[in-house]
Amino acid sequence: VENAVKIARAHTNRSAVIAFRGGFHGRTLLGTTLTGMSQPYKQNFGPFAPEVFHTPYPNAYRGVSSVDAITALNELLATQVAPDRVAAILIEPVQGDGGFLTAPPEFLQALRALADKHGIVLILDEIQTGFGRTGTWFGYQHAGIQPDLVTVAKSLAGGLPLSGVVGKAHIMDAPLPGGLGGTYGGNALACAAGLAVIDAFEEEHLLARSQLLGERLRRGLIGLQARYPRIGDVRGTGFMLAIELIKDDAARTPDADLNSRVIDEARAGGLLVIKCGVYRNVLRFLAPLVTTEAQVDEAVQILDAALARVLNSNVK
């Protein structure tokens, strides 16, 4: 992500970057600055990098529409940073650590139009969504847009450390020769693994499998939601899905404690899941694309038992 920002700044000769509340972009100083959550990522790590601005991300469950989010972004450009100072807009098509919120297609399309209007580089952080998680190679493809730069990692090499920035040539060529680099760049083993991953995607039809598994898991989670009102929302794209757990009130108050207890019970039953979300009340599923249908069904059954045990017996 830092290299993508450096490329955008070199291309535009501007310095400001706009990111989103709830976004996660890494744990280096600039990555932490770009991240739109305070705890645990920013606690005691300041001061942070300048010229970074945050704006709301769409969240239909919490009443933030695409129109609301674009309005807030335009207000930011009118009151805090002029468009001609902005080098890049950085966004995850599905927020990972932020709670698996999905940017609606119309929102990403509006960002593309705004970036084009003001000569801003649009960066899609696909480090968590990329390589099939959402049912397409990249999450932005659901919106039918073309970003200027894309960051990739995680699933790219099947567990080996490999990451990169992909983008339009005239933007990628902006830094001076030698301006970007790293000690382990171009590692032969990791690159070979990346090529093998691409072969596996094509031979095993993993994009279609991601969609199939995602539909199956979503049906199971929606079934649980119908039985457990404390599941306030089921959301995500493809095989990248999550549930949001809330208190028993009309305000949809986030319930991080309930989430922690359900995760503990699920682990005891043989299912490993982790929390996410600004309030840590979201339970996320990000399973391998080679998961079987039987394993998806078993995961739903284990989660069902965990919810029942926690909600019906006051497990502490």
Protein Blocks (a to p, Z undefined) as FASTA:
>chain_A
ZZmmmmmmmmnopabdcddehiaebjbfklmmmpccfblklgopaccdehiacdddddfk
nopafklmmmmmmmmmmmmocfklpfbdcddfbdcknnopacdfklmmmmmmmmmmnopa
cdddfklmgghlnopablklmnopacfbdcdehjlnoopacddddddfklmmmpcghkac
cfkgoiaklmmmmmmmmmmmmmnommmmmmmmmmmmmmmmmmmmmmmmklmbdcdehjbd
cdddddddfkopacfklmmmmmmmmmmnopacddedjklpaccddddfkbcfklmmmmmm
mmmmmmmmmmmnopZZ
